[in-house]
C-alpha cells in the first residue's frame, strides 16, 4: 500500500492534524493528491506563512478560502516589506475572529503595529515595531517580545495587567528603543527571560541620552534569566518564590557616579535571597564599602556559580550556610578583594561538597583562595580545577598535591 493510500485510510480529523505541522504552502499542495484532498487543507487549524514561500496576495487568497472556524496556530514571518498595512489588518481581523490560541508574528519593523485584544490566545510571540497594547488577553500564559518598543513607560505595565494568567515572559531588547523605564509587574508570572545586551557596533558616543532602568515585581516568579548591560539602575521587589536565577549585570558605560549603579546591583542581588540555585556574573569592580550594611541571608542557596568580583564570594560564604556546590569562573580577573574570613563559614565546615574552579591562573591570590577552601571544607567530596591554557604541567602538579584522601581532586 502506498504512503498516500495509508494516509487516505485515516479520518479527516487525523489528516488535518498531520497537515497542521506543515507550512501552509505545503498543506495546500496536497490538494493535487486526489478529490478527497482537494479541500482538506481548508480545514487545517493552522496557518503558517513566511515571505520566502508566500507572496502577500497568496496569503490573502489562502486566508479567504480557509474555512476552519477555530485556529489553533497562526504563524506569520514576513519581514521584507512585501505587504501593505491594509493587508496586515485584514489578516489580523481573521486571526481575531478565528479564536486563535498560538500566535507567532514577525513583521517588517517599518510597520508600527498595534496589537488587538484576543480572548482565546494562550501563547504570543511578537517580533515587530509595537506602538500600542491590547486591553484584554485573558487566557495568555506565554508572551515573547522582540520589538522596537515605541510605547511609553506605562504601556508595558498595562500590557502585563491585561494578562491576568501570564506565566512566562521573554523580552529581547535592543539599544535605542523608547522603553526607558521597564517595569515588569505581574502577580502570576513564573518564568522571566530578559535580554538587553551590549552591541559595540551599534552603540553611540552620546550614551547618556538613554537613561534605562529596570524594575521587577513578580511575587510568583520561580525562574529568572537576566542579561542586562544597558540599564543603569536595577531593582526588584517581592521575589519571594524565586528558586533559580541566572544573572549577568554589566553596565558598559563608565559614569562618574558608578557607585550608584553598583549599589543598585548589590541591592538587586540581595532581593534574590530565596534562591536555591544562583549564577551571577559581572565585569565590574565593587568597592568593599558598599557591602557594609548588607545583612541578607541566603539560607536556601545550595548551588552558586560566580564570575564576578570575589567580594561576592566572601559575601555568599558567610550568608549561605547550606551551600553545597560552588563554581568559580574567570578567577584571576575577579580576585581583587579576596580576604580570608575571620571565622570559617558554616557552609564550608558542614555543607560544601563540590568545588569547581574554571580558568585557574595560578596567581598567589588564587592559590591562597583554593588552599583556604580545601583546608577548611570538612565534608568536601569532589574538587575540579581547570587551568588557563598557558599554565604548565609542573604548576598543575603542585596544585594536585593539595589533594586529600577525603575527596576526589581532578586537574585539567
C-alpha positions in Angstrom: 0.0 0.0 0.0 1.4 3.4 -0.9 2.0 6.2 1.6 -0.8 8.2 0.1 -3.2 5.3 0.4 -2.2 4.8 4.1 -2.9 8.4 4.8 -6.2 8.2 3.0 -7.3 5.5 5.3 -7.1 7.9 8.2 -10.0 10.1 9.3 -10.3 13.7 8.2 -9.5 14.9 11.7 -6.3 13.0 11.9 -5.2 14.1 8.4 -5.9 17.7 9.3 -3.9 17.3 12.5 -0.9 15.9 10.5 -1.2 18.7 7.9 -1.1 21.2 10.8 2.6 20.5 11.2 3.4 21.7 7.7 3.8 25.2 6.3 0.5 26.2 4.7 2.1 26.3 1.3 2.9 22.6 1.6 -0.5 21.8 3.1 -2.2 23.5 0.1 0.0 21.5 -2.2 -1.6 18.2 -1.0 -4.8 19.2 -2.8 -3.5 17.6 -6.0 -3.3 14.1 -4.4 -7.0 13.1 -5.0 -10.5 14.5 -5.0 -10.8 13.9 -1.2 -7.6 16.0 -0.7 -8.7 19.0 -2.8 -10.4 20.8 0.1 -8.7 19.0 3.0 -6.3 21.9 3.7 -9.0 24.5 4.2 -10.0 22.7 7.4 -6.5 22.5 8.9 -6.4 24.5 12.2 -3.0 26.0 11.4 -2.0 28.8 9.1 1.8 29.1 8.6 3.3 31.7 6.2 6.6 33.3 5.6 7.9 35.7 2.9 10.3 33.1 1.5 7.5 30.9 0.3 4.4 33.1 0.1 3.5 36.4 -1.6 1.1 38.7 0.2 -1.6 38.1 -2.5 -1.2 34.4 -2.0 -1.7 34.8 1.8 -4.8 36.9 1.3 -6.3 34.3 -1.1 -5.5 31.3 1.1 -7.0 33.1 4.2 -10.1 33.9 2.2 -10.6 30.3 1.2 -9.7 28.8 4.6 -12.8 27.5 6.4 -11.7 26.4 9.9 -13.8 28.2 12.4 -11.2 27.9 15.1 -7.4 28.4 14.6 -5.0 26.6 16.8 -1.9 28.4 15.4 -1.3 31.4 13.2 2.3 32.0 12.2 3.4 34.9 10.0 7.0 35.6 9.4 7.0 38.5 6.8 10.0 40.8 7.3 10.9 42.0 3.8 8.2 44.7 3.5 6.3 42.8 0.8 2.9 43.6 2.1 0.8 46.6 2.9 -0.6 47.8 6.3 -4.1 47.2 4.9 -3.3 43.5 4.1 -1.8 43.1 7.6 -5.0 44.5 9.1 -7.1 42.1 7.0 -5.1 39.1 8.1 -5.2 40.2 11.7 -9.0 40.5 11.7 -9.3 36.9 10.5 -6.9 35.8 13.3 -9.1 37.5 16.0 -12.3 36.1 14.5 -11.0 32.6 14.4 -10.2 32.3 18.1 -6.5 31.7 17.6 -4.6 30.1 20.6 -1.0 30.3 19.4 0.1 33.4 17.5 3.7 33.9 16.2 4.1 37.2 14.4 7.3 38.6 12.8 6.8 41.6 10.5 8.9 44.3 9.0 9.8 46.9 11.6 8.8 49.7 9.2 5.2 49.0 10.2 4.1 50.4 13.6 1.9 47.6 14.8 -1.0 47.9 17.2 -1.9 44.6 18.9 -5.6 44.0 19.2 -7.3 42.1 22.1 -7.5 38.3 21.8 -10.0 36.5 24.0 -8.6 33.0 23.3 -4.8 33.5 22.9 -2.6 31.2 25.0 0.9 31.9 23.5 2.0 35.1 21.7 5.4 35.8 20.0 5.9 39.3 18.6 8.9 40.5 16.5 7.7 43.8 15.2 7.5 47.6 15.9 5.0 47.7 18.7 3.2 51.1 19.2 0.2 50.1 21.3 -1.1 47.4 23.6 -4.4 45.5 23.9 -6.9 45.9 26.7 -7.5 42.2 27.2 -5.6 39.0 26.8 -7.5 36.9 29.5 -6.1 33.5 28.5 -2.5 34.4 27.7 0.1 32.3 29.5 3.2 32.8 27.4 4.5 36.1 25.9 7.6 36.6 23.9 8.5 40.1 22.8 11.3 41.2 20.5 10.2 44.6 19.4 11.0 48.2 18.7 9.2 49.5 21.7 7.5 52.7 20.6 5.1 53.0 23.5 5.7 54.9 26.7 6.8 53.6 30.1 3.3 52.9 31.3 2.3 50.8 28.3 4.2 47.7 29.4 2.5 47.6 32.8 -0.8 48.0 31.0 0.0 45.1 28.7 1.0 42.8 31.6 -2.1 43.8 33.6 -4.2 42.7 30.5 -2.7 39.2 31.0 -4.2 38.0 34.3 -2.9 34.4 34.0 0.5 35.1 32.4 3.2 32.6 33.4 6.1 33.0 31.0 7.6 36.3 29.7 10.6 36.7 27.4 11.8 40.2 26.5 14.6 40.8 24.0 15.6 44.4 23.7 18.0 46.5 21.6 19.8 49.7 22.3 17.9 52.7 21.3 14.3 51.6 22.0 12.0 54.0 23.7 11.2 51.9 26.8 13.3 53.9 29.2 11.8 52.7 32.5 10.9 49.0 32.0 8.5 47.9 34.8 7.8 44.2 34.8 4.9 43.8 37.2 2.8 40.6 37.3 1.3 38.7 40.3 1.2 35.4 38.2 4.5 35.4 36.3 6.6 32.2 37.0 9.4 32.5 34.4 11.1 35.6 33.1 13.8 35.9 30.5 15.2 39.4 29.9 17.9 40.1 27.4 19.3 43.6 26.9 22.9 43.0 25.6 25.7 45.4 24.7 26.4 45.7 20.9 29.6 47.7 20.4 28.9 48.0 16.7 25.7 49.9 17.3 26.4 51.9 20.4 26.8 55.6 20.1 29.0 58.1 21.9 26.2 60.2 23.3 25.1 57.3 25.6 23.6 59.3 28.5 20.6 60.2 26.3 19.4 56.6 27.0 18.7 56.5 30.7 17.4 52.9 31.0 16.0 51.5 34.2 14.6 48.1 35.1 12.2 47.2 37.9 10.8 43.7 38.6 7.8 43.0 40.8 6.7 39.4 40.5 5.9 37.5 43.7 5.2 34.2 41.9 8.4 34.2 39.9 10.3 31.0 40.1 12.9 31.2 37.3 14.8 34.3 36.3 17.3 34.7 33.4 18.5 38.3 33.3 21.2 39.7 30.9 21.3 43.5 31.2 24.2 45.6 30.0 22.2 48.7 29.3 20.2 49.6 32.4 21.9 52.0 34.8 19.6 51.1 37.7 18.2 47.6 38.5 15.6 46.9 41.2 13.3 44.1 42.3 10.5 43.6 44.8 8.6 40.6 46.1 10.7 37.8 44.6 9.6 35.5 47.4 9.0 32.5 45.2 12.3 32.6 43.3 14.3 29.3 43.2 16.6 29.6 40.2 18.4 32.7 38.9 20.9 33.3 36.1 22.1 36.9 36.3 24.6 38.9 34.2 24.7 42.6 35.0 27.4 44.6 33.3 26.6 48.2 32.5 29.2 49.0 29.9 29.2 52.8 30.3 31.7 54.4 32.6 29.9 57.1 34.6 31.1 59.4 37.4 28.6 58.1 39.9 29.4 54.4 39.2 28.8 53.6 42.9 25.1 54.3 42.4 24.8 51.6 39.8 26.9 49.2 41.8 24.8 49.8 44.9 21.7 49.0 42.9 23.3 45.8 41.7 24.1 44.8 45.2 20.6 45.6 46.4 19.1 43.6 43.5 21.3 40.6 44.4 20.0 40.8 47.9 16.5 40.6 46.6 17.3 37.1 45.3 17.7 35.8 48.8 15.2 32.9 48.4 17.0 31.2 45.5 18.3 27.6 45.6 20.5 28.0 42.6 22.2 31.2 41.6 24.5 32.1 38.6 26.0 35.6 38.9 28.4 37.4 36.6 29.6 40.9 36.1 32.9 42.6 34.9 32.5 45.4 37.4 34.8 46.0 40.4 32.9 46.5 43.6 34.1 48.6 46.5 34.1 46.8 49.9 32.4 49.8 51.5 29.2 49.0 49.5 28.8 45.8 51.5 29.0 47.2 55.0 25.2 47.3 55.5 24.3 44.1 53.7 22.9 41.5 56.2 20.7 39.5 54.0 20.8 35.7 54.5 20.7 33.2 51.6 19.5 30.2 53.7 18.0 28.3 50.7 21.1 28.6 48.5 22.5 25.2 47.5 24.3 25.9 44.2 26.3 29.0 43.5 28.2 29.9 40.3 30.2 33.1 40.3 32.1 35.1 37.6 32.2 38.4 39.5 34.4 40.3 41.9 35.5 37.9 44.7 34.0 40.1 47.4 30.7 38.3 46.4 32.4 35.0 47.2 33.1 36.3 50.7 29.5 37.5 51.0 27.9 34.2 50.0 30.2 32.0 52.0 29.2 34.0 55.1 25.5 34.3 54.2 24.6 30.9 52.6 25.0 28.4 55.4 23.6 25.5 53.3 25.7 25.9 50.2 26.8 22.6 48.7 28.0 23.3 45.2 30.4 26.2 44.4 31.6 27.0 40.9 34.0 29.9 40.3 34.8 31.2 36.8 37.4 33.6 35.5 39.1 33.5 38.8 42.2 35.7 38.2 40.1 38.5 36.8 37.8 38.7 39.9 40.1 38.1 42.9 40.8 41.8 43.7 39.0 41.6 47.0 39.5 38.1 48.2 40.1 38.1 52.0 40.1 35.1 54.2 37.0 35.2 56.5 37.9 35.8 60.2 35.9 32.7 61.1 35.4 29.6 58.8 31.9 30.0 57.4 29.3 27.4 58.4 28.8 26.2 54.8 32.5 25.5 54.4 32.6 23.5 57.6 29.5 21.4 57.2 27.8 21.6 53.8 30.2 22.4 50.9 30.6 19.1 48.9 31.7 20.2 45.4 34.1 22.9 44.2 34.8 23.7 40.5 37.4 26.3 39.5 37.4 27.4 35.9 40.3 29.3 34.2 42.6 29.0 37.2 45.6 31.2 36.5 47.9 30.2 39.4 48.3 33.7 40.9 49.1 34.0 44.6 45.6 35.1 45.4 44.0 32.2 43.5 46.3 29.7 45.2 45.5 31.2 48.7 41.8 31.0 48.0 41.7 27.4 46.9 44.1 26.4 49.7 41.8 28.0 52.2 38.8 26.2 50.9 40.5 22.8 50.7 41.9 23.1 54.2 38.6 24.0 55.8 35.9 22.2 53.9 35.3 19.2 56.2 32.6 17.4 54.1 34.2 18.0 50.6 33.7 15.2 48.1 34.8 16.5 44.7 37.1 19.3 43.5 37.8 20.1 39.8 40.3 22.7 38.7 40.5 23.8 35.1 43.7 25.8 34.3 44.2 28.5 31.8 45.9 27.2 28.7 49.3 28.8 29.4 49.7 27.0 32.8 52.4 24.3 32.5 52.2 20.8 33.9 54.6 21.4 36.7 52.3 24.0 38.3 49.3 21.8 37.8 51.2 19.0 39.7 51.7 21.4 42.6 48.0 22.1 42.9 47.3 18.4 42.5 49.4 17.7 45.6 46.9 19.7 47.6 44.5 16.8 47.3 43.4 14.8 50.3 42.1 11.3 50.9 38.7 12.8 51.9 37.8 14.0 48.4 38.4 13.5 44.7 40.6 16.1 43.1 40.8 16.4 39.3 43.1 18.8 37.5 43.0 19.7 33.8 
